[in-house]
């Protein structure tokens, strides 16, 4: 039943109001439908762009993992003096699956494509179906027959990305072609794939254009020295552990340590010394024979003995064979370690300094014995206080801490 105020007293007027209301409803439905389609298409575009970006990001990450993996398990049987850490030369011959046989000294030759088959991965492409580009610093390239300098934790990277240095390699996804790029006529011309700072042949790269007026769609992913050496040092510790385990199985005890700061040729064990460097040379006061580190040859060649800290438990000296004495090492939650290896890593020279207050200096050490100079090699109060307790293996690496622990036994 209608109230009097809702009654339509004029039929013509009622019909006009009804028609107007119907038209308004139709317009609202139309606007709603158009809005729905617009939002749907907009979201679809965002989804497509996100999927494209994800495809490129995945390609870059896969290439980075392959390069670091290659460097950390480098096949030293090819050349016993070329140990872990070296990266392959870029490729410049289609299908860009194998590296150049040798990288020339010129920095302009250190840019090319990812040698995907050589790395043991598929033909990695970015979202546009383009193969990835790759640049490597001079000091980390594997080259024959040219001899490279020793490669270890102190070898800096020579690539710069967005002003940040100490980068050993950079991987670049060119994505789709931009104005003026002809990829069919210049497959090895970097300017047909890369833009601005990234195509001029030097080892300085950027993640964005130097000017808003420059077209730019390169996607970059860097490999820093820190990232590469974290993996390489694990390999180094693994090799040292293997040799020490063989030594123990032969002699039934762990050898005494050499002085920290001792150099090649004089890295000999000192009687009763439980921490320091690996005793790899004959001499000193230790009654124990040195560790036979003739193999792998790269361990000495690349000066890794200067980056491996070694400590044995009091119970495992030659005077108590079979670890029959008292006192084992504590490494995190493990309380029964017989011996421990710690990679010293790169020298930390910029703040913050964990538990030190000053930069590390391994060039002018005072006379040993340790633990006086242990602060120049290890990075935490727990690892440097001289007791048989150490950080847990797997402790997170930070800018002020790069100790990596590996228990020798059990």
C-alpha positions in Angstrom: 0.0 0.0 0.0 1.4 3.4 -1.0 1.5 6.5 1.2 -0.1 9.6 -0.3 3.2 11.2 -1.0 4.3 8.2 -3.1 1.2 8.2 -5.3 1.6 9.3 -8.9 -1.1 11.8 -9.6 0.0 12.6 -13.2 0.5 9.5 -15.4 2.6 11.4 -18.0 5.0 12.6 -15.3 5.2 9.1 -13.9 6.2 7.6 -17.2 9.0 10.2 -17.6 10.3 9.5 -14.1 10.3 5.7 -14.8 12.1 6.2 -18.1 14.7 8.4 -16.5 15.3 6.0 -13.7 15.6 3.1 -16.2 18.1 5.1 -18.2 20.1 5.9 -15.1 20.2 2.2 -14.2 21.4 1.3 -17.7 24.1 4.0 -17.6 25.3 2.8 -14.2 25.4 -0.8 -15.4 27.3 0.3 -18.5 29.8 2.3 -16.5 30.3 -0.6 -14.1 30.8 -3.0 -16.9 33.3 -0.7 -18.6 35.1 -0.1 -15.3 35.3 -3.8 -14.7 36.7 -4.4 -18.2 39.3 -1.6 -17.7 40.4 -2.9 -14.3 40.5 -6.5 -15.6 42.7 -5.5 -18.6 44.8 -3.3 -16.4 45.4 -6.1 -13.9 46.1 -8.4 -16.8 48.8 -6.0 -18.1 50.3 -5.8 -14.7 50.3 -9.6 -14.5 52.0 -9.9 -17.8 54.6 -7.4 -16.9 55.2 -9.2 -13.5 55.5 -12.5 -15.3 58.0 -11.1 -17.8 60.1 -9.5 -15.0 60.0 -12.8 -13.1 61.2 -14.7 -16.1 64.1 -12.4 -16.5 64.9 -12.4 -12.8 64.9 -16.2 -12.8 67.2 -16.3 -15.8 69.7 -14.0 -14.1 69.5 -16.0 -10.9 70.1 -19.3 -12.7 73.1 -17.9 -14.5 74.6 -16.4 -11.3 74.2 -19.7 -9.4 75.8 -21.6 -12.3 78.8 -19.3 -12.4 79.4 -19.4 -8.6 79.0 -23.2 -8.7 81.5 -23.4 -11.5 84.0 -21.3 -9.6 83.6 -23.2 -6.4 84.1 -26.7 -7.9 86.6 -25.7 -10.5 88.0 -28.8 -12.3 91.6 -28.4 -11.2 92.6 -31.7 -12.9 92.8 -29.6 -16.1 95.5 -27.5 -14.5 96.6 -28.4 -10.9 97.6 -24.8 -10.3 94.2 -23.4 -11.3 92.0 -23.9 -8.3 88.6 -22.7 -7.3 87.5 -19.1 -7.9 88.2 -18.8 -11.6 85.4 -17.9 -13.9 85.1 -18.9 -17.6 85.6 -16.4 -20.4 82.5 -15.1 -22.1 81.3 -16.5 -25.4 81.2 -14.7 -28.7 80.4 -17.5 -31.2 76.9 -18.7 -31.8 75.2 -20.6 -30.2 77.2 -19.0 -27.4 77.5 -22.2 -25.5 81.3 -22.4 -25.0 83.7 -19.8 -23.7 86.5 -18.2 -25.7 89.6 -20.3 -25.5 91.4 -17.3 -23.9 90.4 -13.9 -22.7 92.7 -11.2 -24.0 94.2 -8.7 -21.5 92.1 -5.8 -23.0 89.1 -5.0 -20.8 87.0 -4.6 -24.0 87.3 -8.4 -24.6 85.8 -9.3 -21.2 82.2 -8.8 -22.3 80.3 -11.4 -24.2 77.6 -14.0 -23.7 77.1 -16.6 -20.9 78.7 -19.9 -22.1 75.7 -21.8 -21.0 76.6 -25.4 -22.1 80.1 -25.1 -20.5 78.4 -24.2 -17.2 76.1 -27.3 -17.4 72.9 -25.4 -17.8 70.3 -24.9 -20.5 70.3 -22.1 -23.1 69.1 -19.4 -20.6 67.0 -16.6 -22.0 65.4 -13.5 -20.7 61.7 -12.6 -21.1 62.2 -11.5 -24.7 64.0 -14.7 -25.6 67.4 -13.1 -25.7 70.6 -14.8 -24.5 72.3 -13.3 -21.4 75.4 -11.1 -21.6 78.2 -11.4 -19.1 81.3 -9.4 -18.2 84.2 -10.6 -16.0 87.0 -8.9 -14.2 90.5 -9.5 -15.4 91.8 -11.1 -12.2 89.1 -13.8 -12.0 89.2 -15.0 -15.6 90.5 -18.4 -16.5 93.1 -18.0 -19.2 95.6 -20.2 -21.0 98.4 -20.1 -21.6 98.7 -16.7 -19.8 99.4 -17.2 -16.1 97.0 -15.5 -13.8 98.1 -14.1 -10.4 97.2 -16.1 -7.3 93.5 -16.1 -6.6 92.3 -16.1 -3.0 90.1 -14.1 -0.6 92.2 -11.0 -1.0 91.8 -10.8 -4.8 89.6 -7.7 -5.4 87.0 -7.5 -8.1 87.5 -5.0 -10.9 83.9 -4.5 -12.1 81.8 -1.6 -10.9 78.0 -1.5 -10.8 76.2 1.8 -10.0 79.4 3.1 -8.4 79.9 0.1 -6.1 83.1 -1.8 -6.7 84.6 -5.2 -5.7 82.4 -7.0 -8.2 83.9 -9.9 -10.0 81.3 -10.4 -12.7 78.0 -8.9 -13.9 75.2 -10.7 -15.8 73.0 -8.7 -18.1 69.6 -9.5 -19.6 69.1 -7.2 -22.7 65.4 -7.8 -22.9 63.5 -6.6 -26.0 65.2 -4.3 -28.7 64.8 -0.6 -28.3 65.0 2.2 -31.0 68.0 1.8 -33.3 68.9 -1.7 -32.1 69.3 -4.1 -34.9 69.9 -7.6 -33.5 69.8 -9.4 -36.8 72.7 -7.5 -38.3 75.0 -7.1 -35.3 74.7 -10.1 -33.0 78.0 -9.4 -31.3 77.7 -5.6 -31.2 76.9 -4.8 -27.6 75.1 -1.6 -28.6 72.4 -3.6 -30.4 71.6 -5.3 -27.0 72.8 -3.1 -24.2 72.3 0.5 -23.4 74.2 3.5 -22.2 77.0 2.7 -19.7 76.6 -1.0 -20.4 77.7 -1.1 -24.0 80.8 1.0 -24.1 83.3 -1.9 -23.5 84.7 -0.9 -20.1 84.0 -2.7 -16.8 81.7 0.0 -15.4 77.9 -0.9 -15.5 74.6 0.6 -14.4 71.1 -0.6 -13.6 69.5 2.6 -15.0 70.2 5.2 -17.7 72.4 8.1 -17.0 69.7 10.4 -18.4 65.9 10.3 -18.5 66.1 10.9 -22.3 68.0 7.6 -22.9 66.0 4.5 -23.6 67.0 1.7 -21.2 65.7 -1.7 -20.4 68.8 -3.7 -19.3 68.4 -5.9 -16.2 71.6 -6.6 -14.3 72.7 -9.0 -11.6 76.2 -8.7 -10.0 78.5 -11.3 -8.4 80.5 -9.7 -5.7 83.8 -10.9 -4.4 82.1 -11.6 -1.0 79.5 -13.8 -2.6 82.0 -15.8 -4.8 84.5 -16.2 -2.0 81.9 -17.5 0.5 81.5 -20.5 -1.8 85.1 -20.8 -2.8 86.3 -20.8 0.9 83.9 -23.7 1.6 85.8 -25.7 -1.1 89.1 -24.7 0.3 88.2 -25.8 3.8 86.8 -29.1 2.4 90.2 -29.8 0.7 92.1 -29.0 3.9 89.8 -31.2 6.0 90.3 -34.1 3.6 94.1 -33.8 3.9 93.9 -33.5 7.7 91.7 -36.5 8.0 94.2 -38.6 6.0 96.9 -37.3 8.2 95.0 -38.4 11.3 94.2 -41.8 10.0 97.9 -42.3 9.2 99.4 -40.9 12.4 96.5 -41.3 15.0 96.9 -37.7 16.1 96.5 -34.1 14.9 99.7 -32.1 14.1 100.8 -29.1 16.0 100.0 -25.7 14.4 102.3 -23.2 12.7 102.6 -19.6 13.7 100.0 -17.2 12.4 101.7 -14.8 10.0 104.3 -17.3 8.9 104.9 -17.4 5.1 105.3 -20.1 2.5 108.5 -22.1 3.2 108.4 -21.4 6.9 104.9 -22.5 7.8 106.1 -25.3 10.1 104.6 -26.7 13.2 105.7 -25.5 16.7 105.9 -28.0 19.6 102.8 -27.8 21.8 101.1 -25.1 19.7 97.3 -25.8 19.4 96.2 -23.0 17.1 97.6 -21.1 14.1 98.2 -21.9 10.5 98.4 -25.4 8.9 101.9 -26.9 9.3 102.6 -27.6 5.7 106.4 -27.1 5.7 109.2 -29.2 7.2 111.1 -27.4 10.0 110.2 -25.7 13.3 110.2 -27.4 16.7 107.2 -29.8 16.2 108.0 -33.5 16.5 105.1 -34.1 14.0 105.7 -34.4 10.3 104.2 -31.6 8.2 100.9 -32.0 6.3 101.7 -33.3 2.8 100.0 -30.6 0.8 101.5 -31.3 -2.6 98.0 -32.1 -3.8 96.0 -30.2 -4.8 98.7 -28.0 -6.3 96.5 -24.9 -6.3 96.3 -24.8 -2.5 99.9 -23.5 -2.3 99.9 -21.8 -5.7 97.0 -19.5 -4.7 98.4 -19.0 -1.2 95.4 -20.5 0.6 97.6 -21.6 3.6 97.6 -17.9 4.6 93.8 -17.9 4.8 93.1 -21.1 6.8 93.2 -20.9 10.6 93.7 -24.3 12.3 93.2 -25.4 15.9 93.4 -28.9 17.4 91.9 -30.1 20.7 94.2 -30.6 23.7 93.1 -34.2 23.8 94.4 -34.9 20.2 98.1 -34.1 20.4 100.8 -36.6 19.4 101.4 -37.2 23.1 97.9 -38.6 23.5 97.3 -40.6 20.3 93.8 -41.5 19.4 92.5 -38.4 21.1 92.9 -40.2 24.4 93.7 -37.0 26.4 91.3 -34.6 28.0 89.7 -31.5 26.4 87.9 -31.3 23.1 86.8 -28.3 21.2 83.3 -26.8 21.4 82.0 -25.5 18.0 78.5 -24.0 18.5 76.4 -26.9 19.9 79.1 -29.5 19.1 81.2 -30.3 22.2 83.4 -33.1 20.8 85.4 -31.6 18.0 88.9 -33.0 17.6 90.1 -30.2 15.2 88.7 -27.2 13.5 89.4 -25.2 10.4 88.3 -21.6 9.9 88.6 -19.6 6.7 90.0 -16.1 7.6 88.4 -14.6 4.5 89.2 -11.1 3.2 90.8 -8.6 5.6 88.1 -6.4 7.2 89.3 -2.8 6.9 86.1 -0.8 7.0 83.7 -0.4 10.0 81.8 -1.8 11.7 84.5 -4.0 13.3 83.1 -6.9 15.3 84.7 -7.2 18.8 87.9 -5.4 17.5 87.5 -1.6 17.3 90.0 -1.3 14.5 90.8 -2.6 11.0 92.6 -5.9 10.5 96.2 -5.8 9.3 97.9 -8.9 8.1 100.9 -7.1 6.5 102.8 -6.0 9.6 102.1 -8.6 12.3 104.2 -8.6 15.5 106.1 -11.8 16.4 103.9 -14.7 17.2 102.9 -16.9 19.1 99.1 -16.6 18.9 96.5 -15.8 20.1 98.1 -12.3 20.1 97.6 -11.8 16.4 94.4 -13.9 16.0 92.3 -10.7 15.8 93.9 -10.0 12.4 92.4 -13.2 11.0 89.2 -14.0 12.9 86.2 -11.8 13.5 84.4 -12.4 16.7 85.1 -12.3 20.5 84.3 -16.0 20.7 86.8 -17.0 18.0 89.6 -14.8 19.2 89.6 -15.1 23.0 92.0 -18.0 23.1 89.7 -20.6 24.7 88.7 -23.9 23.0 85.1 -22.6 22.3 84.2 -21.3 18.9 81.2 -20.0 17.0 78.8 -22.4 15.4 79.6 -23.7 11.9 77.2 -21.9 9.5 77.2 -18.6 11.5 75.8 -15.9 9.2 78.3 -13.9 7.2 78.1 -10.1 7.5 80.2 -7.1 6.3 82.1 -7.4 9.6 82.2 -11.1 10.0 83.4 -13.7 7.4 84.7 -16.6 9.5 83.5 -19.9 8.1 84.0 -23.0 10.4 84.5 -26.6 9.4 85.0 -29.4 11.9 87.7 -31.8 10.9 86.5 -34.7 13.1 84.3 -36.4 14.1 
